[in-house]
Amino acid sequence: MYKMVSLRTLFACFATLWLLSGCVTTSKETAELADIVFPAAPDPARFIFERTIVSSADTTPQEDSASMGIKSLLSGETDVSGKGFGKPYGIAVYKGVVFVSDTIHRSIMRFDPGRGQFTEIGRDDPGALAKPMGIDIDAKGNLYVMDATKKRVMIYGPDGKFIRAVGNNDDFDRPSAVAVNPEGTRIFTVDTGSARGKPEFHRIRVFDPVKGNHLFDIGHRGDADGEFNLLRDATVGKDGLLYVVDGGNFRIQVFNQDGVFQRKFGEVGRHLGQFARPKGISTDAESNLYISDASHGNFQIFNKEGQLLLFVGDRGPATERAKYLLPAMIKVDEDGRVYMIDQGYRKLDIFRPVSLDAKAGFLGKAYEALKNMKPQKDAKGADKTKKTAAAKDVAPAGQADEDDERPVDVPSAKPTDAAKPADAAKPADAAKPADAAKPADAAKPADAAKPEKTPKSSQEDMQLKKDPKLKRLGGG
């Protein structure tokens, strides 16, 4: 009788704890339903924060919360973190599959939520990577990786198998990024150069991806049109033009694919519409430009004329959504979703246009499929999704980014309230420059590793322009 009572009591205890674990999870999920949108009310929302990816567990099947509650009680096992980022940098997206370069793991981390799979590219010879940084994908799904140590562009097929390498040690000084046109006929490599290096290294080098031969160069060190100072990233837009982040000159330069200068915009400053440490660049279907800034802790959206449309995110603690310490590369996918890497917090944040349903698009459909999947078990019954990164593979949060060399002779930010880029024409019904308040969270470049608490007013000091032509941005 005593044993019977004990067993019943034990069962009742477990049942109660199981229910409580479900209640806690439900409460947590309910709390997370509060949407974070940009811009803030009362202006119409254009983008909504959708999710964060920090490890393989975020794109592979996991046990439901109730099962995990019982399992943790019985075994004490709570680690479902998967393999996390070490030091993420580059980002590329192709039909719902997300690729992230990681300089500590020395691989491309491939997240495929539609199939519930996580794999790594570039771990083994002949295509082993040493320091993968900027990455891009062509229309056929071929992956291009700039290896800063090997000083080559490593090319992989859609299946992840190594195809060939382009370039050699003599071609680059400090290569950091790569862009490819959709047809896959030209590779545009970014050679950042250095403050004390040769001036000719601050350039874009163009290669034939099939033959591997060098075609021509764009630019050298300087501040005139078509010249660069510590350039950071490049992308080929839907309009066929090449957009380059000229970091040390705090501007964006635009070229055709033959290297002929078209236009520029941007200026140094700590206010919205200005640049402090511009890093990554991407474009959407309307040729709007999305530019991440490691100092502002956000990404800003401009139209192709250089007029500021919107900013998304700001600096803040890692415990809050859409808060950043050290943004790196950025990418806009086929459906308009925006992906931004934060090296400091070792995460990838994803934003969705409000006009796009959460279940729509390549990524939306992929996550819907993931919900119905079960965790895969190996021969011993262990959950394959539970492998974690070794301690030696994990970088401490808050460290400097990969290309953290500061430009020399950088002018200090002017204490003005101008929020518009220097070369941008003012829209007829745009907010006046005086209305753009100084964001308290936009730190100077030297302070990039010190997150500050951001007042709510920073979300209100720049709202979406009221030009009807721009309403298509993010829907609405």
C-alpha positions in Angstrom: 0.0 0.0 0.0 2.8 2.3 0.9 4.5 1.7 -2.5 1.2 2.3 -4.3 0.6 5.6 -2.6 4.2 6.7 -3.3 3.9 5.8 -7.0 0.6 7.7 -7.3 2.0 10.6 -5.5 5.1 10.6 -7.7 3.0 10.4 -10.8 0.8 13.3 -9.6 3.8 15.4 -8.9 5.2 14.8 -12.4 1.9 15.5 -14.0 1.6 18.8 -12.1 5.1 19.8 -13.1 4.3 18.9 -16.7 1.3 21.1 -16.7 3.2 23.9 -15.0 6.0 23.7 -17.6 3.3 24.0 -20.3 1.8 27.0 -18.5 5.1 28.7 -18.2 5.9 28.1 -21.9 2.5 29.4 -22.9 2.9 32.5 -20.8 6.3 33.1 -22.3 5.1 32.6 -25.8 2.2 35.0 -25.1 4.6 37.6 -23.8 6.6 37.3 -27.0 3.6 38.0 -29.2 4.0 41.7 -28.7 5.2 42.8 -32.2 8.2 45.1 -32.6 7.6 47.2 -35.7 9.4 50.0 -37.6 8.7 52.8 -37.7 7.0 53.1 -34.4 3.4 54.3 -34.1 1.7 56.5 -35.1 3.3 56.1 -38.5 2.2 53.0 -40.4 4.5 50.0 -39.8 6.7 48.9 -42.7 8.8 46.1 -41.1 8.2 43.7 -38.2 10.9 41.9 -36.2 10.3 38.2 -37.1 12.9 36.0 -35.4 16.5 35.5 -34.3 18.9 32.7 -35.3 21.7 31.9 -32.9 22.3 28.2 -33.5 21.4 25.1 -35.5 18.6 24.5 -33.1 16.7 27.4 -34.6 16.3 25.8 -37.9 16.1 22.1 -37.1 13.3 20.1 -35.5 13.0 20.3 -31.7 10.9 18.4 -29.2 7.8 20.2 -28.0 7.9 22.2 -24.8 5.8 19.7 -22.8 8.0 16.7 -23.8 11.1 18.8 -22.9 9.6 19.7 -19.6 9.2 16.0 -18.6 12.6 15.1 -20.1 14.4 17.8 -18.2 12.8 16.7 -14.9 13.8 13.1 -15.5 17.3 13.6 -16.8 18.3 17.2 -15.9 19.0 17.7 -19.6 18.1 21.2 -20.8 20.7 21.9 -23.5 19.0 22.2 -26.9 21.2 25.0 -28.1 22.7 23.2 -31.1 25.8 24.5 -32.7 26.0 28.3 -32.1 27.8 31.0 -33.9 31.4 31.6 -33.0 32.1 34.9 -34.9 29.5 35.4 -37.7 30.2 37.9 -40.4 28.8 37.4 -43.9 25.2 36.5 -44.9 23.6 35.1 -48.0 20.1 33.7 -48.6 18.8 31.5 -51.4 15.2 30.3 -51.6 14.7 30.0 -47.9 18.2 28.6 -47.2 20.4 30.8 -45.0 24.2 30.9 -45.3 26.4 32.6 -42.6 30.2 32.8 -42.7 31.9 32.2 -39.4 35.6 33.1 -39.0 36.0 31.0 -35.8 34.3 27.9 -37.0 36.1 28.5 -40.4 33.1 27.4 -42.3 29.8 28.5 -43.9 27.0 27.6 -41.6 24.0 26.5 -43.8 20.6 26.7 -42.2 17.8 24.9 -44.1 14.6 25.1 -42.0 12.4 23.8 -44.9 14.2 20.5 -44.6 15.0 20.8 -41.0 18.7 20.5 -41.7 21.9 22.2 -40.6 25.2 21.6 -42.4 28.6 23.3 -42.8 30.4 24.1 -46.0 34.2 24.5 -46.4 35.3 22.2 -43.5 37.3 19.8 -45.7 39.7 19.9 -48.5 39.9 20.7 -51.3 37.6 23.5 -50.5 38.6 24.0 -46.8 38.2 27.6 -45.6 40.6 29.5 -43.3 38.9 32.8 -42.7 35.6 33.1 -44.6 34.2 36.7 -44.6 31.9 38.2 -47.2 29.7 35.8 -49.2 27.2 36.0 -52.1 25.1 33.7 -54.2 24.2 33.8 -57.9 20.8 33.0 -59.5 21.8 29.3 -59.9 22.5 28.9 -56.2 26.3 28.8 -56.5 28.0 30.2 -53.4 31.0 32.6 -53.5 33.1 33.0 -50.4 35.9 35.5 -49.8 38.6 33.9 -47.8 40.7 36.6 -46.2 43.5 34.3 -45.2 43.9 32.3 -48.4 43.1 35.5 -50.4 40.9 33.7 -52.8 37.3 33.5 -53.7 36.1 30.0 -53.0 33.2 28.8 -55.2 30.8 26.0 -54.2 27.9 24.5 -56.1 24.3 24.4 -54.9 25.1 21.0 -53.3 27.9 22.6 -51.2 30.6 20.9 -53.1 33.8 22.9 -53.9 34.1 23.9 -57.6 37.1 26.2 -57.9 39.1 29.0 -56.4 39.7 32.4 -58.0 42.5 34.8 -57.2 45.8 34.4 -55.3 48.0 36.1 -52.7 49.3 38.7 -55.2 45.8 39.9 -56.1 44.8 41.2 -52.7 46.0 43.1 -49.6 43.0 42.8 -47.1 40.1 41.2 -49.0 36.9 41.3 -47.1 33.8 40.8 -49.3 32.6 39.6 -52.6 29.6 40.3 -54.9 28.5 38.4 -58.0 26.1 39.5 -60.7 22.9 37.3 -60.9 24.1 35.7 -64.1 27.3 34.6 -62.4 29.5 36.1 -65.1 31.5 38.6 -63.0 32.9 38.5 -59.5 33.4 41.8 -57.8 35.9 41.4 -54.9 36.4 44.0 -52.2 40.0 44.7 -51.2 39.6 46.9 -48.1 43.3 47.9 -48.0 44.9 49.3 -44.9 45.6 52.7 -43.4 49.3 52.3 -44.0 49.3 50.1 -47.0 49.7 50.8 -50.7 47.0 53.1 -52.1 46.3 50.8 -55.1 44.9 48.1 -52.7 41.8 50.2 -51.8 39.8 48.9 -54.8 37.3 46.5 -56.4 39.0 43.7 -58.4 36.8 42.1 -61.1 37.3 38.4 -62.2 35.8 36.0 -64.6 34.3 33.2 -62.3 34.7 30.5 -64.9 38.1 31.1 -66.3 39.4 32.7 -63.1 41.3 35.5 -64.9 41.5 39.0 -63.6 39.5 41.4 -65.9 40.0 44.9 -64.5 40.1 47.1 -61.3 37.8 49.8 -60.1 39.4 52.7 -58.1 42.3 53.2 -55.7 42.8 55.1 -52.5 41.5 58.7 -52.5 38.3 60.7 -51.9 37.4 61.8 -55.4 34.6 60.2 -57.4 35.5 56.6 -58.1 38.2 56.4 -55.4 38.0 54.6 -52.1 39.2 54.6 -48.6 38.9 51.3 -46.6 35.9 50.1 -48.6 33.8 47.4 -46.8 31.2 45.7 -48.9 29.6 45.7 -52.4 26.4 44.3 -54.0 24.9 44.1 -57.5 21.4 45.5 -57.4 18.3 44.4 -59.3 19.0 47.3 -61.6 22.4 45.8 -62.6 24.4 48.5 -60.9 27.3 47.9 -58.5 26.9 49.6 -55.0 30.0 49.9 -52.9 30.3 50.8 -49.2 33.2 53.3 -49.1 33.7 53.1 -45.4 36.6 55.5 -44.8 34.9 58.1 -46.9 31.5 57.5 -45.2 29.6 57.2 -48.4 28.0 54.9 -51.0 29.4 54.9 -54.5 27.5 53.5 -57.5 29.1 52.1 -60.7 28.0 50.2 -63.8 29.4 46.7 -64.2 32.2 48.0 -66.4 33.4 50.2 -63.5 32.1 53.5 -64.8 31.2 55.9 -61.9 27.5 56.8 -61.7 26.8 58.7 -58.5 27.4 58.8 -54.8 25.7 59.8 -51.5 26.4 59.9 -47.8 28.4 61.8 -45.2 30.0 61.2 -41.8 28.0 61.9 -38.8 26.1 60.5 -35.8 22.7 61.3 -37.0 20.1 59.4 -39.0 20.9 59.5 -42.7 24.6 59.8 -41.9 27.3 57.1 -41.5 29.7 56.4 -38.6 30.9 52.8 -39.4 29.0 51.6 -42.5 29.5 47.9 -43.0 27.2 45.9 -45.2 24.9 46.7 -48.1 22.0 45.0 -49.9 19.2 46.0 -52.3 15.5 45.0 -52.7 13.4 44.6 -55.8 12.8 48.3 -56.0 16.6 49.1 -55.8 16.2 50.6 -52.3 19.5 50.3 -50.4 19.8 48.6 -46.9 23.0 49.6 -45.1 24.2 48.4 -41.7 26.2 50.6 -39.4 28.4 49.1 -36.7 28.4 52.3 -34.7 24.7 53.3 -35.0 23.7 49.7 -34.2 21.1 49.7 -36.9 20.4 49.5 -40.6 19.2 52.4 -42.6 17.1 52.2 -45.8 17.6 54.7 -48.6 16.1 55.0 -52.0 18.5 54.8 -55.0 18.8 58.6 -55.0 20.2 58.4 -51.5 17.2 59.8 -49.7 16.7 58.3 -46.2 13.4 56.3 -45.9 13.6 54.5 -42.6 16.0 53.1 -39.9 15.5 49.8 -38.2 17.0 48.7 -34.8 19.2 50.5 -32.4 21.9 49.9 -29.8 20.8 48.1 -26.6 21.2 44.9 -24.4 21.4 41.4 -25.9 18.3 40.5 -23.9 16.1 42.7 -26.0 14.9 42.0 -29.5 16.1 44.2 -32.4 19.0 45.6 -30.2 22.5 45.5 -31.5 26.1 45.8 -30.4 28.2 45.3 -33.5 26.2 44.9 -36.8 28.1 43.3 -39.7 26.7 42.2 -43.1 23.1 42.5 -44.3 21.0 40.8 -47.0 17.5 41.2 -48.5 16.0 38.0 -49.9 13.7 37.3 -52.8 10.6 38.1 -50.8 11.8 41.3 -49.1 12.9 39.8 -45.7 15.9 41.5 -44.2 18.7 39.5 -42.5 21.4 41.3 -40.4 24.4 39.8 -38.6 25.5 41.1 -35.2 29.0 40.0 -34.4 28.9 41.3 -30.8 25.8 39.3 -29.8 26.6 36.4 -32.2 23.2 36.4 -33.8 21.2 36.8 -37.0 18.1 38.8 -36.9 15.3 38.6 -39.5 12.8 41.3 -40.3 9.7 40.9 -42.5 7.8 43.5 -44.5 4.4 43.9 -43.0 2.8 43.3 -46.4 4.3 39.8 -46.4 2.4 37.2 -44.4 4.4 35.3 -41.9 3.7 32.0 -43.6 4.5 33.4 -47.1 7.7 33.5 -49.0 10.5 31.0 -49.1 11.5 31.4 -45.5 7.9 31.6 -44.2 7.0 28.3 -46.0 10.2 26.7 -44.7 9.4 27.4 -41.1 5.8 26.2 -41.6 7.3 22.9 -42.8 9.7 22.8 -39.9 6.8 22.9 -37.4 5.6 19.5 -38.5 9.0 17.8 -38.3 10.3 15.5 -35.6 13.9 15.5 -34.3 16.1 13.1 -36.1 17.7 10.4 -34.0 21.0 8.7 -34.7 21.7 4.9 -34.3 22.0 5.3 -30.6 18.8 7.2 -30.2 20.6 10.6 -29.5 19.1 13.8 -30.9 21.2 14.9 -33.8 20.2 18.5 -33.3 21.7 18.7 -29.9 25.4 18.9 -30.7 27.0 22.0 -29.3 30.0 23.9 -30.3 33.2 23.2 -28.4 34.3 25.9 -25.9 37.4 26.7 -28.0 35.1 27.5 -31.0 33.1 30.1 -29.2 34.3 33.7 -29.2 33.4 36.0 -26.3 30.6 38.4 -27.0 31.4 42.0 -27.4 34.8 41.7 -29.2 35.9 43.8 -32.1 34.7 43.0 -35.6 36.9 41.4 -38.3 37.9 44.5 -40.2 38.1 46.9 -37.2 41.1 49.0 -38.4 40.1 52.6 -38.0 40.5 55.0 -40.9 43.1 57.7 -40.5 42.3 61.5 -40.7 38.6 60.9 -40.2 36.7 64.1 -39.7 34.7 64.3 -36.5 31.0 64.2 -36.6 29.5 67.7 -36.9 27.0 68.6 -34.2 24.2 69.4 -36.6 20.7 68.1 -36.7 20.8 67.3 -40.4 19.5 63.9 -41.0 19.6 63.9 -44.8 22.6 62.6 -46.9 24.7 65.4 -48.4 23.9 64.6 -52.0 20.3 63.6 -51.5 17.5 65.7 -53.0 14.9 66.6 -50.4 11.5 65.0 -51.1 8.7 67.5 -51.4 6.8 66.3 -48.4 9.8 64.9 -46.4 10.3 65.8 -42.7 12.4 68.9 -42.2 16.0 68.3 -41.2 15.4 70.1 -37.9 12.8 67.5 -37.0 15.4 64.7 -37.0 16.6 64.6 -33.4 20.0 63.3 -32.5 19.8 59.6 -31.6 21.2 59.0 -28.2 22.3 55.5 -29.0 24.4 56.2 -32.1 27.8 56.0 -30.6 31.0 57.3 -32.1 33.1 54.7 -34.0 35.5 54.3 -31.2 32.7 53.5 -28.8 31.3 50.7 -30.9 31.8 48.0 -28.2 29.9 49.9 -25.4 26.1 49.4 -25.6 24.0 52.2 -24.2 20.5 52.2 -23.1 18.4 53.9 -25.8 15.5 56.1 -24.9 12.2 55.5 -26.8 12.6 58.9 -28.4 15.3 57.5 -30.7 12.6 55.4 -32.4 10.6 58.5 -33.1 13.2 61.0 -34.3 13.0 59.7 -37.8 9.8 58.4 -39.3 9.1 57.1 -42.8 8.8 59.9 -45.4 5.2 60.5 -46.5 5.9 60.5 -50.2 3.2 58.2 -51.8 5.9 56.8 -54.1 7.7 55.3 -51.2 4.7 53.5 -49.7 5.6 50.3 -51.4 8.6 50.0 -49.1 7.8 47.1 -46.8 4.2 47.2 -47.9 1.4 49.2 -46.5 
